[in-house]
Amino acid sequence: DAAIELVSARGFHEASMRDIAARVGIEAPSLYAHYRGKAEILRTILEDYRREIGALRVPDEALERIVEQHSAETILVEGFKAIRRGVSAVRTRRTMRLLFNEMYRNPLVAAFGLDTLRETNLREIARIFSALQRRGKMRKLDPPTAAVIYNALVNNYFQELSALEACGRSTRGVARRTLAQVAMLARLMSPRGKEPSSC
């Protein structure tokens, strides 16, 4: 937690083992008894986040029930709301900021972002879109391509939110705007001739 807080605020290279140890209330040599260095701490943070994201996966049986009972628009909008709730904890938000900040300068974070986070998210979203297609609630679009579009909207929300918070600007309206974008995407993906129910 101390490393997440410091690295998300200062950056990986600017937060030293001494700084992390001081935040915990121990001496740096004591911290080295638990971790060989910052890279190992970073790997631990990323692994914890991977498990946290994995816990959000909807089991197959539950997904089929959800798709049967709800419109594509409801599923996409409520899915976005669930993602927002899932990452609303301070620790998770700091981890996301750490990922955004380090994505372009730390190869370990870049690999995690591309190989683990992005691919896992896209696979999950494509699975949901495939289920919607099986039920006739989504046009015959390529699910992986549609997943990239939905994922881009969600990522844009978090990037904008993080940037506004970093600048001390108001985040008011960002969620509402993203919800409108997600709803519009769902309407565009709905089968012709069928109007999705409003959320």
N, C-alpha and C positions, 0 to 999 in steps of 0.2 A: 504493500500500500504506500509506503514511504517512497519507494522508487517510482511508482506510477505517478504520484503527486509531483515529485521533483522533475522527472523526465518529461512529463506532459507540459510542465510550465517552462522549463529551461532548455530542454533538448537533451538527447542522450549524451553527447560529448561534454556538455556543460555541467551535468550533474555527476559529481564524483562519488566514489565509494565512501569517502570521508563524509560528504554531505548526506548521503543516504543513512550512514551509521548514526550521524548526529541527529537526524530526524527521528530515528528509532530510539535514540537515547543510549547508544552503546558506542564503544570505540571501534574504529575501522578494523583492527585485527580480529575482533570478535565477529564482525560481519563476514570476513574471509573464512571463518570456520564453517560458515553455512553455504557460502557461494564463492566460487573461484574468482569471480569478477563480474563486471557489469553485464557482459554478454550473457552469462549464465542467468543473471537476474532477468534480463530482457527475454530470454527463451522461456523462463518460467512464467512471466507475465503473458506472453503470447500463447503458451499452452493453456493457461487458465482461461484466457479469453476464447480460445478455440472450443474448450469444453462448455463454456457458458453459451456460446452461439449454438453448439450442437444440441443443447438441452431445449432449444426453441423449436426443433424439428417436430412437425405434426406426424404422428404415427399413421400408417396407411389406412387403417380402419376408420380412424377419426377423420382423416382427409376425405374419404369417400362419403361419409355422413354429412360433413360440412358442405361439400360440393352438391350433394343431392338437395340439401335444404335451402341453399342460398344462391343469390345471383353472383355473377362474376364481379360486379361492382361492389357488392357488399363484402365479398371475400377479399378483394384487393384493398378496399378502404379500411376494413377492420384489421387486415393483415398489417397495413402501415401503422395503424394505431397500436397494435400489439407490439410491433418492433419499437415504436417510440417508448411504450411503457417498459419494455424489456431493457432498454438502455438508459432509463431515466436515473438510475442510481449514480451517485457521484463517482464512485470507483469506475464504473463502466464508461461514463462520459469522459473521464480522464484518460482511460485506456484508448478510447476512440480518438481523442485529441492527440495522444502519443502516436497512434498509427498515422493520422493525417500529417503530423509534423515530421515524422521520420521516414515516411514512405519513399521520399525521393532522395534521401541521403544515407540511409542505412540498408545495406543489402539484405540483412536478416529480416527486417520489417517489410521490405519490398517483396521478398519471396513469400513471406507469410501472407501479405495482402493479396498477392496474385494467386498463389497456389492453394492456399487454405481458405482464406476468407471469401475471396471473389468466386472461386470455383464452387465452394460449398453453397454459397448463397444462390448462384445461378442454377445449380443443379436442383436445389429445393424449389425455387420459383418455377422452373421448367416442369417439375413434377406436378405442381399445382395446376399449371396451365394445361398440361396433358390431361389431367383429371377433368378439368372444365370442358375440354374438347370432347372427351368420351361421353359426357352428359349433354352435349349439344349446347353448352352455355358459352362457348367461345368459337369464333371463326376458325377455319382451318389455316392457322398461321403456324410458323415454325416456333414451337415452344421455347427452344434456347434463345432465339432472336428476340422474342417477346420478353423473355426473362431479362435480357440485357437492358431493354428499355425501362422496364419496371424498376430494376435494380439501380439504374442511373437516376431515376427520380428520387428514390430513397437516399442514395448516396449524396445527391445534390442537397437534399434537405439537411443532412448532418454536416456537410461541409459548410453550407451557408450559416447554419446555426453556430458552428464552432468559430467561424471567421467573425461573425457579428459579436459573439461573446468576447472574443479576444480583443476586439476594438472597443469594447464597452458600449456597443450600440444596441438598440432595442431589437429583440427577436420577435416582437409582436407581429402576427400575421404570417409568419413563415410556415407554421403548421397548416393553417387554413388554406394557404395558397397551394401547398403540396397536396393536401387532401383533394382540392379541386382538380389538380393535374392528374392524380391517380384515378379519380372518378371519370375524368374525360378519357383517359387511356382505356378504362374498362368499357366505356360506351363504344369507343372505336373498335374494340376487339369483340364486342357482342355480335352474335349472328344477325345478319340483315333481317329486318322485319320484326325483330324482337326488341322491345324497349326494356332495359334493365330497370329493376325497381330502384327507387331512390333511397338513399341511406338516411 
